[in-house]
């Protein structure tokens, strides 16, 4: 347990980019951590059970926002932070109530509302992206007429590419809205598809990057720009690569655009994760996330030794932070994480030895595999559908591209298609922007 003389930082905990153990490790000697959360929440109940006796938990089960704020005030915090997309608004409310550094309520609302965020970026002159709200299948034709095709459909509130797909026709949009919005309450954003330019990163890499920023008193400082392996259809990210395979000039353009977006959204403190598409007309904002990106802390620390979770805690306390040092722990090697996704539809897996041997491939340091009890995946789950992650490094991007190719060949041999294919999925898009066919659930 942290020493009581240390300042208290409230961590509004939820499913997100830093586990409770990771937060406690980063807080050692820096602050006392109190987790504001619902201990019985199945999304992270098992995780919290692992820290039983090692952490303080303030139970917010059944409490409304005002009650959570009063509970937080009684803990006399010096800072508040969250690593969960789904807790940003509550964290902003606690910060305002207790007079702490964090996103304002208005900024948190924009960061968690994809439609409002597009409007604010357009109003600030950063980027106009044609988009509209749609909920009912009967609105499909009119919405698509305003945005055009192809378009991207995504939940107005959400993360991890859940229910995110390419739309090519009004009939397809009508069908998907009927499937997604079964209760008539969920709102979706339909926005123009941003075509990528595959020449910007070269063959074998996705046509987008993410810019990781530390924001101090409204000024963003770039901590890292991470590249990506090719996506899995429809729009599922498969990991991160440091450094990104970008020319210095293009990296500077992406960085400048991300910083302009951070300022336009009124972000004053904390860490941001901004996804930037590399189009034929230059970098374009996909979205700005107002918290540490998933898996980003791990790859940055493995590459540079810099602890972004500790940086988030320091920012919450108003303490000085530095950027990752130019000197790298691993020299000029390229560090990677690679998520494994099954094909969509019912599956019959191949010999387990094909999975067991992934960790023995040269360049793979760790194979963290979590095969499901039933071999079936649903593209609608987004990145939550991954069955594991590979961690490692390569001498350069060319060597890493060859390693990912070998991993792909091994996984292709592992999957065995079942006799009955699925039906009813959208036509997704590859990293170049072409519509492609995949099995569906």
C-alpha positions as CSV (number, residue, x, y, z in Angstrom):
1,X,0.0,0.0,0.0
2,X,1.3,3.5,-0.9
3,X,2.6,5.6,2.0
4,X,-0.1,7.9,3.4
5,X,2.2,11.0,3.1
6,X,2.0,10.8,-0.7
7,X,-0.6,12.8,-2.6
8,X,-3.8,11.0,-3.5
9,X,-4.6,10.4,-7.2
10,X,-8.1,9.1,-8.0
11,X,-8.1,6.7,-10.9
12,X,-11.6,6.4,-12.3
13,X,-11.2,2.8,-13.4
14,X,-12.8,0.9,-16.2
15,X,-12.0,-1.2,-19.3
16,X,-9.2,0.7,-20.9
17,X,-5.5,1.1,-21.7
18,X,-3.9,0.5,-18.3
19,X,-4.6,-2.3,-15.8
20,X,-4.8,-1.7,-12.1
21,X,-1.5,-3.5,-11.6
22,X,0.1,-1.3,-14.2
23,X,-1.2,1.9,-12.5
24,X,0.0,0.7,-9.1
25,X,3.5,0.0,-10.4
26,X,3.7,3.4,-12.0
27,X,2.5,5.2,-8.8
28,X,5.1,3.6,-6.6
29,X,6.9,6.4,-4.7
30,X,4.9,9.0,-6.6
31,X,1.3,9.0,-5.2
32,X,-1.3,7.1,-3.3
33,X,-3.9,5.6,-5.7
34,X,-7.5,5.1,-5.0
35,X,-9.6,3.4,-7.7
36,X,-13.1,4.7,-8.2
37,X,-14.9,1.9,-9.7
38,X,-17.6,-0.9,-9.5
39,X,-15.7,-3.9,-8.1
40,X,-18.4,-6.3,-9.3
41,X,-18.3,-5.1,-12.9
42,X,-17.6,-8.3,-15.0
43,X,-15.5,-6.3,-17.5
44,X,-12.7,-5.9,-14.9
45,X,-13.8,-7.9,-11.8
46,X,-11.1,-10.6,-12.3
47,X,-8.5,-7.9,-12.8
48,X,-9.4,-6.2,-9.5
49,X,-9.4,-9.5,-7.7
50,X,-5.7,-9.8,-8.5
51,X,-4.9,-6.6,-6.6
52,X,-7.0,-7.4,-3.6
53,X,-5.1,-6.3,-0.5
54,X,-2.7,-4.2,-2.6
55,X,-4.9,-1.3,-3.6
56,X,-7.6,1.0,-2.2
57,X,-11.0,0.9,-3.9
58,X,-13.8,3.3,-3.5
59,X,-17.0,1.5,-4.6
60,X,-19.2,3.5,-6.9
61,X,-21.7,0.8,-7.6
62,X,-25.2,2.2,-8.0
63,X,-24.0,5.8,-7.5
64,X,-25.1,8.7,-9.7
65,X,-22.6,11.3,-11.0
66,X,-23.3,13.8,-8.1
67,X,-22.8,11.0,-5.5
68,X,-19.5,9.9,-7.2
69,X,-18.3,13.5,-7.0
70,X,-19.1,13.8,-3.3
71,X,-17.4,10.5,-2.6
72,X,-14.3,11.7,-4.5
73,X,-14.3,15.0,-2.6
74,X,-14.2,13.1,0.7
75,X,-11.0,11.4,-0.3
76,X,-9.2,14.7,-0.5
77,X,-7.5,14.1,-3.9
78,X,-4.6,16.0,-5.4
79,X,-5.3,14.6,-8.9
80,X,-7.7,12.5,-10.9
81,X,-7.2,10.5,-14.1
82,X,-8.8,7.8,-16.2
83,X,-7.4,5.3,-18.7
84,X,-10.9,4.3,-19.9
85,X,-12.8,5.8,-22.8
86,X,-16.0,5.0,-21.0
87,X,-15.0,6.9,-17.8
88,X,-13.9,10.2,-19.4
89,X,-17.1,12.1,-18.7
90,X,-17.3,10.9,-15.1
91,X,-13.7,11.9,-14.6
92,X,-14.3,15.4,-16.0
93,X,-17.2,15.8,-13.5
94,X,-15.0,14.7,-10.6
95,X,-12.3,17.1,-11.7
96,X,-14.7,20.0,-12.0
97,X,-16.3,19.2,-8.6
98,X,-12.9,18.9,-6.8
99,X,-11.0,21.6,-8.7
100,X,-8.6,19.2,-10.3
101,X,-6.7,19.1,-13.6
102,X,-8.4,17.2,-16.3
103,X,-10.6,17.7,-19.4
104,X,-13.4,20.2,-18.9
105,X,-16.9,18.7,-19.2
106,X,-17.3,20.3,-22.7
107,X,-14.0,18.8,-23.9
108,X,-14.8,15.4,-22.4
109,X,-18.2,15.5,-24.2
110,X,-16.4,16.2,-27.5
111,X,-13.8,13.5,-27.0
112,X,-16.5,10.9,-26.4
113,X,-18.9,12.1,-29.1
114,X,-17.7,11.4,-32.6
115,X,-20.2,13.7,-34.2
116,X,-19.6,16.6,-31.9
117,X,-15.8,16.2,-32.4
118,X,-16.2,16.4,-36.2
119,X,-18.2,19.6,-35.8
120,X,-15.7,21.2,-33.5
121,X,-12.7,20.4,-35.8
122,X,-14.7,21.8,-38.7
123,X,-15.7,25.0,-36.8
124,X,-12.0,25.5,-35.8
125,X,-10.9,25.2,-39.4
126,X,-8.7,22.2,-38.7
127,X,-10.6,19.7,-40.9
128,X,-14.1,19.4,-42.5
129,X,-15.3,15.9,-42.8
130,X,-18.8,15.3,-44.2
131,X,-20.9,13.4,-41.6
132,X,-24.3,13.1,-40.1
133,X,-26.3,11.3,-37.4
134,X,-28.4,8.3,-38.2
135,X,-30.5,6.0,-36.0
136,X,-33.4,4.6,-37.8
137,X,-33.2,2.4,-41.0
138,X,-35.7,4.7,-42.6
139,X,-33.1,7.5,-42.5
140,X,-30.6,5.5,-44.4
141,X,-31.2,6.9,-47.9
142,X,-31.3,10.5,-46.9
143,X,-28.2,10.2,-44.7
144,X,-26.1,8.5,-47.4
145,X,-27.3,11.1,-50.0
146,X,-25.8,13.8,-47.7
147,X,-22.5,12.0,-47.1
148,X,-21.9,10.1,-50.3
149,X,-20.3,6.7,-50.9
150,X,-18.3,5.1,-49.8
151,X,-18.9,6.0,-46.2
152,X,-18.0,4.8,-42.7
153,X,-20.6,3.8,-40.1
154,X,-19.6,3.9,-36.5
155,X,-21.3,4.3,-33.1
156,X,-21.6,7.9,-31.9
157,X,-20.1,6.8,-28.6
158,X,-17.7,3.9,-28.5
159,X,-14.1,2.7,-28.9
160,X,-12.1,-0.2,-30.3
161,X,-13.8,-0.2,-33.8
162,X,-16.9,-1.9,-32.4
163,X,-19.7,-1.9,-35.0
164,X,-17.5,0.1,-37.4
165,X,-17.8,-0.8,-41.1
166,X,-17.7,0.5,-44.7
167,X,-21.0,1.4,-46.4
168,X,-21.5,1.3,-50.1
169,X,-25.2,1.5,-50.6
170,X,-28.4,2.7,-48.9
171,X,-29.8,-0.9,-48.8
172,X,-26.7,-2.1,-46.9
173,X,-26.9,0.9,-44.5
174,X,-30.6,0.2,-43.9
175,X,-29.9,-3.5,-43.1
176,X,-27.1,-2.8,-40.8
177,X,-29.0,-0.1,-38.8
178,X,-31.8,-2.6,-38.4
179,X,-29.3,-5.1,-37.0
180,X,-27.3,-2.6,-34.8
181,X,-29.9,-0.3,-33.5
182,X,-32.4,-2.9,-32.3
183,X,-33.7,-0.8,-29.4
184,X,-33.9,2.4,-31.4
185,X,-31.7,4.2,-28.9
186,X,-28.2,3.9,-30.3
187,X,-27.1,6.7,-32.5
188,X,-24.5,6.3,-35.3
189,X,-22.3,8.6,-37.2
190,X,-22.1,8.2,-40.9
191,X,-19.1,10.0,-42.3
192,X,-17.2,10.2,-45.5
193,X,-14.6,7.6,-46.1
194,X,-11.0,9.0,-46.1
195,X,-9.1,7.1,-48.9
196,X,-5.6,6.2,-47.9
197,X,-2.4,6.6,-49.9
198,X,-0.4,3.3,-49.5
199,X,2.8,5.0,-50.9
200,X,3.0,7.1,-47.8
201,X,4.1,4.2,-45.6
202,X,5.1,1.7,-48.2
203,X,3.9,-1.9,-48.9
204,X,3.0,-4.0,-45.9
205,X,1.9,-1.2,-43.6
206,X,-1.5,0.4,-42.9
207,X,-2.1,3.9,-44.3
208,X,-2.6,5.6,-40.9
209,X,-0.6,6.4,-37.8
210,X,-1.3,7.5,-34.2
211,X,0.3,10.5,-32.5
212,X,0.7,10.2,-28.8
213,X,0.8,13.5,-27.0
214,X,1.4,14.9,-23.5
215,X,-0.6,18.0,-23.0
216,X,0.6,20.6,-20.5
217,X,-1.4,23.8,-20.0
218,X,-3.0,23.4,-23.4
219,X,0.3,22.8,-25.2
220,X,0.7,19.3,-26.8
221,X,4.1,17.7,-26.8
222,X,4.6,14.6,-29.0
223,X,5.7,11.5,-27.1
224,X,5.7,9.1,-30.1
225,X,4.2,8.5,-33.6
226,X,3.3,4.9,-34.0
227,X,2.9,3.0,-37.3
228,X,0.5,0.1,-37.8
229,X,0.5,-3.3,-39.4
230,X,-2.3,-3.8,-42.0
231,X,-5.8,-3.7,-40.6
232,X,-8.1,-6.7,-40.5
233,X,-11.5,-6.0,-42.2
234,X,-13.6,-4.1,-41.7
235,X,-11.5,-1.6,-39.6
236,X,-9.8,-3.5,-36.9
237,X,-6.3,-2.4,-35.8
238,X,-3.7,-5.1,-35.5
239,X,-1.1,-3.4,-33.3
240,X,1.6,-0.8,-33.3
241,X,5.1,-0.3,-34.7
242,X,7.8,2.1,-33.3
243,X,9.1,4.0,-35.0
244,X,6.5,4.5,-37.7
245,X,7.6,3.9,-41.3
246,X,7.3,7.6,-42.2
247,X,9.6,10.1,-43.9
248,X,10.5,12.9,-41.5
249,X,8.5,15.5,-43.4
250,X,5.3,13.5,-43.4
251,X,5.8,12.7,-39.7
252,X,6.0,16.4,-39.0
253,X,2.8,17.0,-41.0
254,X,0.9,14.4,-39.0
255,X,2.3,15.8,-35.7
256,X,1.3,19.3,-36.6
257,X,-2.3,18.2,-37.5
258,X,-2.7,16.3,-34.3
259,X,-1.5,19.3,-32.3
260,X,-4.0,21.6,-34.1
261,X,-6.8,19.1,-33.3
262,X,-5.8,18.9,-29.6
263,X,-6.0,22.7,-29.4
264,X,-9.3,22.9,-31.3
265,X,-10.9,20.6,-28.8
266,X,-9.8,22.6,-25.8
267,X,-7.6,19.9,-24.3
268,X,-5.6,21.4,-21.4
269,X,-4.1,18.5,-19.5
270,X,-3.4,14.8,-19.9
271,X,-2.5,12.4,-22.6
272,X,-4.1,12.1,-26.1
273,X,-4.1,9.4,-28.7
274,X,-4.8,10.9,-32.2
275,X,-5.4,8.7,-35.2
276,X,-4.3,10.2,-38.5
277,X,-5.1,8.9,-42.0
278,X,-2.4,9.4,-44.7
279,X,-4.4,10.4,-47.7
280,X,-3.4,11.5,-51.2
281,X,-4.2,15.0,-50.1
282,X,-2.1,14.8,-46.9
283,X,-2.8,13.7,-43.3
284,X,-6.4,13.8,-42.1
285,X,-7.8,13.3,-38.6
286,X,-9.6,10.0,-38.0
287,X,-10.4,10.8,-34.4
288,X,-8.8,12.2,-31.2
289,X,-9.0,10.1,-28.0
290,X,-8.6,11.9,-24.7
291,X,-6.7,9.2,-22.9
292,X,-3.7,6.9,-23.3
293,X,-4.1,4.6,-26.3
294,X,-4.5,0.9,-25.9
295,X,-1.1,-0.9,-25.7
296,X,0.7,2.4,-26.3
297,X,2.3,2.5,-22.8
298,X,3.8,-0.9,-23.2
299,X,5.4,-0.3,-26.6
300,X,6.7,3.2,-25.7
301,X,8.3,1.9,-22.6
302,X,9.8,-1.2,-24.3
303,X,11.2,1.0,-27.1
304,X,12.5,4.0,-25.0
305,X,12.2,3.2,-21.3
306,X,9.6,6.0,-20.9
307,X,6.6,5.3,-18.6
308,X,3.5,7.0,-20.1
309,X,1.3,5.7,-17.2
310,X,3.6,7.5,-14.7
311,X,3.5,10.5,-17.0
312,X,-0.3,10.5,-16.8
313,X,-0.2,10.4,-13.0
314,X,2.3,13.3,-13.0
315,X,0.1,15.3,-15.3
316,X,-2.8,14.7,-13.0
317,X,-0.8,16.1,-10.1
318,X,0.5,19.1,-12.1
319,X,4.1,17.8,-11.8
320,X,6.6,18.4,-14.6
321,X,6.9,15.8,-17.3
322,X,9.6,15.2,-20.0
323,X,9.2,13.6,-23.4
324,X,10.8,10.2,-24.2
325,X,14.5,10.6,-24.6
326,X,15.9,10.4,-28.1
327,X,18.3,7.7,-26.9
328,X,16.6,4.3,-27.3
329,X,17.0,1.3,-25.1
330,X,17.0,-1.0,-28.2
331,X,19.2,1.1,-30.5
332,X,17.7,1.4,-34.0
333,X,15.6,-1.8,-33.8
334,X,11.9,-1.6,-34.7
335,X,9.6,-2.6,-31.8
336,X,6.2,-4.1,-32.5
337,X,2.9,-5.5,-31.1
338,X,0.8,-7.6,-33.3
339,X,-2.8,-8.7,-32.5
340,X,-4.1,-12.0,-33.8
341,X,-7.7,-12.1,-35.2
342,X,-9.6,-15.2,-36.4
343,X,-11.4,-15.0,-39.7
344,X,-15.1,-14.2,-39.2
345,X,-17.6,-17.0,-39.0
346,X,-17.6,-20.5,-37.4
347,X,-14.1,-22.0,-37.2
348,X,-12.3,-25.3,-36.8
349,X,-8.8,-24.5,-35.5
350,X,-5.8,-26.4,-36.7
351,X,-3.0,-28.1,-34.7
352,X,-2.3,-26.3,-31.4
353,X,1.5,-26.6,-32.2
354,X,1.1,-24.0,-34.9
355,X,0.1,-21.5,-32.2
356,X,2.5,-22.8,-29.6
357,X,5.4,-22.2,-31.9
358,X,4.7,-18.5,-32.6
359,X,6.8,-17.5,-29.6
360,X,9.8,-19.4,-31.1
361,X,9.9,-17.3,-34.3
362,X,13.0,-15.1,-34.5
363,X,12.0,-11.6,-33.4
364,X,9.0,-12.7,-31.3
365,X,9.8,-12.1,-27.6
366,X,6.4,-13.0,-26.1
367,X,3.3,-14.7,-27.4
368,X,0.3,-13.8,-25.2
369,X,-2.4,-16.1,-26.5
370,X,-6.0,-16.2,-25.1
371,X,-7.9,-18.6,-27.4
372,X,-11.7,-18.5,-26.7
373,X,-13.7,-21.4,-25.3
374,X,-15.7,-21.5,-28.6
375,X,-13.8,-20.8,-31.8
376,X,-16.1,-18.2,-33.3
377,X,-15.5,-14.5,-33.7
378,X,-17.6,-11.5,-34.6
379,X,-16.2,-8.6,-36.5
380,X,-18.6,-6.3,-34.7
381,X,-16.5,-6.7,-31.5
382,X,-13.7,-4.8,-33.1
383,X,-10.3,-5.1,-31.4
384,X,-12.0,-7.0,-28.5
385,X,-12.1,-10.0,-30.9
386,X,-8.3,-10.6,-30.8
387,X,-7.3,-13.9,-29.4
388,X,-3.8,-12.8,-28.5
389,X,-0.9,-10.4,-29.0
390,X,2.7,-11.0,-30.1
391,X,5.5,-8.7,-28.8
392,X,9.0,-8.4,-30.3
393,X,11.4,-6.4,-32.4
394,X,13.3,-6.5,-35.7
395,X,16.4,-4.9,-37.2
396,X,14.4,-2.6,-39.5
397,X,10.9,-2.3,-41.1
398,X,11.9,-4.6,-44.0
399,X,12.8,-7.4,-41.6
400,X,9.7,-6.8,-39.5
401,X,7.5,-7.0,-42.6
402,X,9.0,-10.4,-43.5
403,X,8.4,-11.6,-39.9
404,X,4.7,-10.5,-40.0
405,X,4.4,-12.4,-43.3
406,X,5.7,-15.6,-41.7
407,X,3.2,-15.1,-38.8
408,X,0.4,-14.6,-41.3
409,X,1.4,-17.8,-43.1
410,X,1.4,-19.7,-39.9
411,X,-2.0,-18.4,-38.9
412,X,-3.5,-19.2,-42.3
413,X,-2.5,-22.8,-41.8
414,X,-4.0,-22.8,-38.4
415,X,-7.5,-21.6,-39.3
416,X,-9.8,-24.2,-40.8
417,X,-13.0,-23.0,-42.3
418,X,-16.2,-24.8,-41.1
419,X,-18.7,-26.2,-43.6
420,X,-21.3,-23.5,-43.0
421,X,-20.2,-19.9,-43.9
422,X,-21.8,-17.0,-42.2
423,X,-23.8,-14.3,-43.9
424,X,-24.9,-10.7,-43.7
425,X,-21.8,-8.7,-43.1
426,X,-20.9,-5.5,-44.8
427,X,-18.3,-5.2,-47.5
428,X,-15.2,-4.0,-45.6
429,X,-12.3,-2.1,-46.9
430,X,-8.6,-2.9,-47.2
431,X,-5.8,-0.5,-46.2
432,X,-5.7,0.9,-49.8
433,X,-9.4,1.8,-49.7
434,X,-10.8,-1.0,-52.0
435,X,-13.9,-2.8,-51.1
436,X,-13.2,-6.5,-50.5
437,X,-15.1,-9.7,-49.7
438,X,-14.7,-11.5,-46.3
439,X,-16.7,-14.2,-44.6
440,X,-19.1,-12.7,-42.0
441,X,-20.9,-13.7,-38.8
